[in-house]
Amino acid sequence: MRHELSELPGGERVVSERIPGVRSVALGFWIGAGSRDEPDARAGVSHFIEHLLFKGSARFGAQEIAEIFDELGGELNAATSRETTVVYARIPDDRLETALDVMADMVFRPSLDDIDSEREVVLEEIAMVEDTPQDLVHDIASEAVFGGHPLGRPVIGRADVIASVSGRALSAYHRRAYSGPRIVVAAAGNVRHERLVELLRGRVHGLGGHRDLGRRQVRRLPAPALRFLRKDTEQYHVCLSAPGLARTDQRRFAASVLDAILGGSASSRLFQEIREKRGMAYSVYSFLSEHSDAGQVGLYVGTREENLAECLEIAVGELVDLAGGNVHPAEFARAKANLEGRLLLSLESTSMRMTRLGKGTVTGMPLLRVDEIVRRLDAVTAEDVSALAGELFALGRLSAAGIGPDELRFREAVERVNPRLLSKAA
């Protein structure tokens, strides 16, 4: 199946893929702006505006929006990341026009009223993250890797900013961010591209010319760092992480295979060695994220104090083993098969297809055919994986972030696997 791409008079792009045989359409309004585009004094406004889009628009009130989508039998939601914001829905195909009516008004003409009540909701969300250490530790890990760069800030924002930001400041940021070429409308399902473009021409009214948000590029990252937050938790929540690859780096296919081998599946090394064989953790995994000019790789484990040091030793041992060239043929083949299988299964979801189209277009990534993605995964060699493990997870690049009841115990565990990091932090 092939996608089609058009551009509206205001510079907004429309990309779609028709999938015969389904009765639904997945629809997304993608905005090429996220938390990294905010000045420090406005940290969290992208996420706050995402919330406020649901509070009413020029034509529809908040309750009316909810009632319309309930009547459509559809799903409406939104998300903010470091580089994008998206409002997305999945609706029956014969109700596309109504969904477009509402979503376009929400995105382009939000009333940005009732700010104070939604302010309290976002503050509660921030408090919820503070009470969820397995999530919060990832924000601390990002700060350890990226330092004072906006990529090191939580996407959700800071409570002091959300508590004080004015409606005028929110409106000004919305006008800058939600502008022509930064907008992509993506759709996948039983939808004809020409019809979609026709419907959007009367509903998308840009907010003026393209405005530069002044995105701060990653030019030089700080030295690896140690970060710890003391909380009275039953477990220690720890991330070892380092700078990763930009989304345009051709080694990203090898990075995906490395992630699958290390901790991205139930048969991965970390899951098997730490959870299945030793029972030392319920949750253990590796992760990677890719941005326009940088990325992050790492691993997470949540475990009790008596297991902490050994868990980190096992994890670092696996990193060293992979970097040393010990990629077993069976696990290598299994990791590739896992990635290819997950890719093929995702094609059965109109929502996943829409996300692929929208995110790829708004971030400027080529929309590779599925057979081309499979070809590039197949081209990855075991030597590629080992070389990347040695480069990305070299001990001298690793930062450590932790949450738990005793910083001394955390530092002792880190010192056993990476004493140089402790000497830098001293």
C-alpha positions in Angstrom: 0.0 0.0 0.0 1.2 3.5 -0.9 0.7 6.8 0.8 -0.3 10.1 -0.9 1.0 13.5 0.1 -0.5 17.0 -0.6 0.1 20.5 0.6 -2.6 23.0 1.5 -2.4 26.7 0.6 -1.2 27.6 4.1 1.7 25.1 4.0 0.0 22.4 6.0 0.6 18.9 4.6 -1.9 16.1 4.3 -0.7 12.5 4.1 -2.9 9.4 3.9 -3.0 5.7 3.1 -6.1 4.0 1.9 -6.7 0.5 3.4 -9.6 -1.2 1.7 -11.5 -3.8 3.8 -11.7 -1.8 7.0 -14.5 0.4 8.2 -12.5 2.9 10.3 -10.2 5.8 9.8 -7.3 6.8 12.1 -6.8 10.5 12.0 -4.0 12.6 13.5 -3.2 16.3 13.6 0.6 16.4 14.1 2.4 19.5 15.2 6.2 19.7 14.8 6.7 21.3 18.2 7.3 19.7 21.7 9.0 20.3 25.0 12.4 20.9 23.6 11.1 23.9 21.7 10.0 25.7 24.8 12.2 28.4 26.6 13.1 27.3 30.1 10.7 29.9 31.6 7.9 28.2 29.7 8.8 24.6 30.4 5.6 22.5 30.0 3.5 24.8 27.8 3.3 22.4 24.9 1.8 19.7 27.2 -0.5 22.3 28.9 -1.8 23.5 25.5 -2.4 19.9 24.5 -4.7 19.6 27.5 -6.4 22.9 26.8 -7.4 21.9 23.2 -10.0 19.7 24.8 -11.5 22.5 26.9 -13.3 24.1 24.0 -12.8 25.8 20.7 -14.4 28.6 18.6 -17.4 26.4 17.7 -17.5 23.6 20.3 -17.5 23.5 24.1 -15.6 21.0 26.1 -18.6 18.8 27.0 -19.8 19.1 23.4 -16.5 17.7 22.1 -16.8 14.7 24.4 -20.4 14.1 23.5 -19.8 14.3 19.8 -17.0 11.7 19.9 -19.1 9.5 22.2 -21.9 9.6 19.6 -19.4 8.8 16.8 -18.4 5.7 18.7 -14.8 7.1 18.3 -11.7 7.6 20.4 -10.1 11.0 20.8 -6.9 11.6 22.6 -3.6 13.6 22.4 0.0 13.3 23.3 3.1 15.5 23.7 6.7 14.4 23.2 10.0 16.2 23.1 9.6 17.2 19.4 5.9 16.7 18.5 2.4 17.2 19.7 -0.5 15.1 18.2 -4.3 15.1 18.5 -5.5 11.8 17.2 -8.7 9.9 16.8 -10.1 6.7 15.4 -13.7 6.8 14.0 -16.0 4.9 11.7 -15.3 5.8 8.1 -18.7 7.4 7.5 -18.2 9.9 10.3 -14.9 11.3 9.1 -16.4 14.7 8.2 -17.8 15.3 11.7 -14.5 14.3 13.3 -12.5 16.6 11.1 -14.9 19.5 11.9 -14.3 19.1 15.6 -10.6 18.3 15.5 -9.6 21.1 13.2 -11.5 23.6 15.4 -9.7 22.2 18.5 -6.3 22.4 16.9 -6.5 25.7 15.1 -9.1 27.7 17.1 -8.9 26.6 20.7 -10.7 29.0 23.1 -7.9 28.6 25.7 -10.5 29.3 28.3 -11.0 27.7 31.7 -7.2 27.7 32.1 -7.2 27.6 35.9 -9.2 24.4 36.3 -7.1 22.6 33.7 -4.0 24.1 35.4 -5.0 22.1 38.5 -5.4 18.9 36.4 -1.9 19.3 35.0 -0.4 20.0 38.4 -2.1 16.8 39.6 -0.6 14.9 36.7 2.9 16.3 37.6 2.3 15.1 41.2 1.3 11.7 39.9 4.6 11.3 38.1 6.4 12.4 41.2 4.6 9.5 43.0 5.6 7.0 40.2 9.3 6.4 40.6 9.6 3.9 37.7 8.5 6.8 35.4 10.2 9.7 37.2 13.6 8.0 37.0 13.6 8.4 33.2 13.3 12.2 33.6 16.2 12.1 36.0 18.2 10.0 33.5 17.5 12.4 30.7 18.8 15.3 32.8 21.9 13.3 33.6 22.6 12.7 29.9 21.5 16.1 28.4 22.2 18.4 31.4 20.7 21.9 31.0 19.7 21.3 27.3 15.9 21.2 26.8 16.1 17.5 26.0 17.0 17.0 29.6 13.7 18.5 30.9 10.5 16.5 31.6 8.0 16.7 28.8 5.2 17.3 31.3 6.8 20.5 32.5 7.6 22.0 35.8 5.0 22.8 38.5 6.2 26.3 39.1 5.8 27.2 35.4 2.4 25.6 35.1 1.2 27.3 38.3 2.1 30.8 37.0 1.9 30.8 33.2 -0.7 33.3 31.8 -3.3 32.8 29.2 -1.6 35.4 27.1 1.7 33.5 27.1 -0.2 30.3 26.2 -1.9 32.0 23.2 1.3 33.5 22.0 3.1 30.1 22.0 0.1 28.4 20.3 0.2 31.0 17.5 4.0 30.4 17.0 3.9 26.6 17.2 0.7 25.7 15.4 1.6 27.3 12.1 1.5 26.2 8.5 4.4 24.0 7.5 4.7 22.7 11.0 1.3 21.0 10.7 0.7 17.6 9.2 -2.7 15.9 9.0 -2.3 12.1 8.7 -5.0 9.5 8.0 -5.0 5.8 7.4 -8.0 3.5 6.8 -11.0 3.6 4.5 -10.4 7.1 3.3 -9.7 8.6 -0.1 -6.9 11.2 -0.3 -8.7 13.6 -2.6 -11.8 13.6 -0.4 -9.6 14.2 2.7 -7.9 17.1 1.1 -11.2 18.6 0.0 -12.7 18.4 3.5 -9.6 20.0 5.0 -9.5 22.9 2.6 -12.5 24.4 4.2 -11.6 23.6 7.8 -7.8 24.3 8.1 -7.2 28.0 8.6 -3.6 28.5 9.4 -2.4 31.0 12.0 -0.2 32.9 9.7 3.3 32.4 8.3 5.8 30.0 9.6 7.4 31.1 12.8 10.8 29.8 13.9 10.6 28.4 17.5 14.3 28.8 18.0 14.9 25.1 18.6 18.3 24.7 20.4 20.4 22.2 18.7 22.6 19.6 20.5 26.1 20.7 19.9 28.1 19.5 22.9 26.8 17.2 25.7 28.0 17.4 29.3 30.1 14.7 30.8 28.3 11.6 32.2 26.6 12.4 35.5 25.3 10.8 38.6 21.8 11.8 39.8 19.8 10.5 42.8 16.4 11.4 44.3 15.7 10.2 47.8 12.3 8.7 48.3 10.9 6.2 50.8 10.4 3.5 48.2 10.5 -0.3 48.6 12.7 -0.6 45.5 15.6 1.3 44.0 14.7 2.5 40.5 17.8 2.9 38.4 18.7 3.9 34.8 22.1 3.6 33.2 22.0 5.7 30.1 24.1 7.5 27.5 23.7 9.6 24.4 22.3 7.7 21.5 21.7 8.2 17.8 19.8 10.8 15.9 16.8 9.5 13.9 18.6 10.2 10.6 21.6 8.0 11.6 21.7 4.9 9.3 22.9 2.8 12.3 19.4 3.1 13.8 18.6 -0.3 12.4 21.5 -1.9 14.2 20.5 0.0 17.3 17.0 -1.6 17.1 18.6 -5.0 16.9 20.9 -4.3 19.8 18.0 -3.1 21.9 16.0 -6.2 21.1 18.9 -8.4 22.2 19.8 -6.5 25.3 16.4 -5.9 26.9 13.6 -5.3 24.4 11.8 -8.6 24.7 11.0 -11.5 27.0 13.9 -13.5 25.6 16.4 -10.7 25.9 19.5 -10.9 28.0 18.5 -8.5 30.8 15.0 -10.1 31.2 16.3 -13.6 31.2 19.4 -13.1 33.4 17.9 -10.7 36.0 14.2 -11.6 36.1 13.7 -15.2 34.9 16.9 -16.9 36.1 17.5 -15.0 39.4 14.1 -13.4 40.2 15.8 -10.1 41.2 13.4 -7.8 39.4 9.9 -7.6 38.1 10.6 -4.9 35.6 13.9 -4.7 33.7 14.4 -3.6 30.1 16.5 -1.5 27.7 15.3 1.5 25.8 16.3 3.9 23.1 14.9 7.2 21.8 15.9 9.2 18.7 15.5 12.9 18.0 16.4 15.1 15.1 20.0 15.7 16.2 20.6 13.4 19.2 19.3 10.4 21.0 19.4 8.4 24.2 20.0 4.7 25.0 19.8 3.0 28.3 18.5 0.3 30.6 16.2 0.3 33.6 15.8 -2.0 36.6 13.6 -1.8 39.6 14.9 -4.0 42.5 15.3 -4.2 46.3 18.4 -3.0 48.0 19.9 -6.4 48.5 19.8 -7.1 44.8 20.8 -3.6 43.5 24.6 -4.1 43.1 24.3 -7.5 41.6 21.6 -6.4 39.1 23.9 -3.6 37.9 26.9 -5.9 37.7 24.9 -8.4 35.5 23.6 -5.6 33.3 27.1 -4.1 32.7 28.5 -7.6 32.2 26.0 -8.1 29.4 27.0 -4.8 27.8 30.7 -5.7 28.0 29.9 -9.2 26.5 28.0 -7.7 23.6 30.7 -5.1 22.9 33.3 -7.9 23.0 31.7 -9.5 20.0 29.7 -12.2 21.7 26.5 -12.0 19.8 25.1 -15.5 19.6 23.7 -16.5 16.2 20.4 -17.7 17.7 19.7 -14.5 19.7 20.8 -12.4 16.7 18.3 -14.2 14.4 15.6 -14.1 17.0 16.0 -10.3 17.6 15.7 -9.6 13.8 12.7 -11.9 13.5 11.1 -10.2 16.5 11.5 -6.7 15.0 10.2 -7.8 11.6 7.3 -9.6 13.1 6.3 -6.6 15.2 6.5 -4.4 12.2 4.2 -6.6 10.2 1.7 -6.9 13.0 1.6 -3.1 13.3 0.4 -2.9 9.7 -2.9 -4.4 10.8 -3.6 -1.3 13.0 -4.9 1.8 11.2 -3.7 3.8 14.2 -0.1 2.5 13.9 -0.1 3.2 10.1 -1.4 6.8 10.8 1.3 7.3 13.4 4.0 6.1 11.0 2.8 8.6 8.3 2.2 11.6 10.6 5.3 11.3 12.7 7.6 10.5 9.8 6.3 13.5 7.7 6.3 16.0 10.5 9.8 15.1 11.6 11.1 15.0 8.0 11.9 11.3 7.9 11.6 9.4 4.6 8.6 7.1 4.7 10.3 3.8 3.9 8.3 1.0 2.4 8.0 -2.0 4.7 10.1 -4.2 2.4 12.8 -1.6 2.6 12.8 -1.5 6.4 13.0 -5.3 6.4 15.9 -5.2 3.9 17.8 -2.8 6.1 17.2 -4.9 9.2 18.3 -8.0 7.4 21.5 -6.1 6.3 22.6 -5.5 9.9 25.4 -7.8 10.9 26.5 -9.2 14.3 29.6 -7.1 14.0 27.5 -4.0 13.5 25.6 -4.8 16.8 28.8 -5.4 18.7 30.5 -2.3 17.4 27.5 -0.2 18.3 27.3 -1.7 21.8 30.9 -0.9 22.4 30.4 2.7 21.2 27.1 3.6 22.8 27.4 1.7 26.0 31.1 2.3 26.8 31.4 2.7 30.5 33.0 6.2 30.0 29.7 7.4 28.4 27.3 6.0 31.0 25.3 8.2 33.3 23.5 6.8 36.3 20.2 8.0 37.7 18.4 6.5 40.7 15.5 6.8 43.1 15.4 5.1 46.4 15.6 5.5 50.2 19.5 5.7 50.6 21.9 7.5 48.3 24.9 5.8 49.8 23.6 2.4 48.8 23.0 3.6 45.3 26.5 5.1 45.0 28.1 1.9 46.3 26.3 -0.1 43.7 27.3 2.2 40.9 30.9 2.3 42.1 31.1 -1.5 41.7 30.4 -1.2 38.0 31.6 2.3 37.1 34.0 3.7 39.6 35.1 6.5 37.2 31.6 7.9 37.3 31.8 8.2 41.1 35.2 10.0 40.9 33.8 12.5 38.4 30.8 13.1 40.7 32.9 13.6 43.8 
